[in-house]
């Protein structure tokens, strides 16, 4: 039985540093292969037998191009390139970022003298510590590829994209909808969800269940042993804590921005109600309040958008963060620029 101190030191495997230490090292690649086969639903002749880790730096080809650093990039024995990304905080750009990574890796597989028929498949896997597809699905694992819209047949196997939403996984566990004893993918994803540093929790029930399963699953047992050894390594723990501080600072800044937005919107609505009540006394209370609320909401939205524009946040990001449309944000931005010149 582990002590409280040992449990508190366990690394959250949803933090990119910890995940890469366990799944991105050559000596652990057999563990990564098992994980990938489970997540990609590979078996029999489709099973991944071997992988080789590749350079995770995507250097720009032209001046001004964006440089990217991936979490894990591997090539399978089937000549597929697999990019695994861990995202602890929601930066509201995950879908576009995933498409960018896929497109960049796919394009880079084209070498001089080769034909288009020699381009190789690229698979992007995103493991998210937040819910991305909130309205679309309750499932924690979603897979996307290129299908014909009506008859749903596959156009090509060159593009494959996965999103794993960890909060949905943990909800399925709490609702007793998961059986990791029979579901290999569930046990590996629950391993990632055992420690939740965002909420300062270690889920002892998950850990206990995984330790039971590990008695008959030697690869899971090895992975858990390596994870505990990694967490006990003082130097690695310091590196992890350093990375954890950056991640938690990002979360704090994000929460502060959300609170400012909520306060600004609330203030706008309160002002609108007050103005509406005043007008209501003169022209009809019901109609005045209704118009005042609408005006207050619009004023609150405008204040929020203008504040975000002044901080350099893009039109697309603002539209994602609020319920203001892209056209409305663009109109407000244009109005600001007409009054005070272009926004830097």
Secondary structure by P-SEA (a helix, b strand, c coil): cccaaaaaaccccccaaaaaaccccccaaaaaaaaaaaaacccccccccccccccccccccccccbbbbbcbbbbccccbbbbbbbbccccccaaaaaaaaaaaaaaaacccccccccbbbbbbbbbcccccccccccccbbbbccccccccccccccbbbbbbbaaaaaaaaaaccccccccaaaaaaaaaaccccccccccaaaaaaaaaaacccaaaaaaaaaaaaaaacaaaaaaaaaaaaaaaaaaaaaaaaaaaaaaaaaaaaaaaaaaaaaaaacccaaaaaaaaaaaaaaaaaaaaaaaaaaacccaaaaaaaccccaaaaaaaaaaaaaaccccc
